[in-house]
Amino acid sequence: MKKMNSIFIIDDDPITVFGIKKMLKDTVDCEAISTFHNGKMAIEYLKEGIPNNLPIPEVIFLDINMPIMDGWEFLEEFLKLPIQKRIIINVITSSIDPSDYEKWNHFRLNSYHYLNFKNKPIFKIETTDLTRIHLAS
């Protein structure tokens, strides 16, 4: 079982949050799984935590459709933060709008971090959701 220090779940849907937490318990040994109901709560936590050396998440599960600050707005702010470590960000959505996939691809191609795209409902946490696998060329 993979060991991690911190995972963020940023989603306003309690059923999705519950499901992800349950699947993570079977997949990873994590000291802190933090949940946020919108992107603003998570970005404020990070902005306050970085100067105080609070743990930066190794993995983020990020819903794109949330009130107050949605996932795209969160990503715009997150990418401005002085985070040296590469974070795995799992963008999760129930949207079938092709523009959401295009936005994800834009962020993926222009980010230092690793971005995955997952459709809701999530039935399984994959290895690539938690670990960046380097394949031989």
C-alpha positions, 0 to 999 in steps of 0.5 A: 500500500502506497504511503502519502502525507497529504491528499486534498479532495475539493468537491461540494458533493458529499457523496463523491467525497465519501466515495473517494475517501472510502476508495482511498482507504483501500488504496493508500496509507495517508496521514491527512485527507483534507476536504474542501467544499470549494476551490476558495477554501482550498486555495486560502488554506494553501496560501496560508499554509505554504509560508508556515510549512504546512504539508502540501498535498501530493494528490488533489481530487478537484471537481470543476463545477462548484460554487464560490470558486470552481475547479478552473478558477482554483487551477488558475490560482494554484498554478501561481503558487510557489510550489516546487513539488509536482502535484498530481491533480485529478480533475473530476467532473460529471460534465459532458461538455467538450469545452471542459475537456479542452480546458483540462487539456490546456491546463495539462499542457501548460502546467508543471504539475500532472493533470488527469481527467476523470468522469464522475461517478468514480468507481475506482482509484487507479495507480495513475491517480496517485502516482506518476508512472514513468514509462521507458521510451 
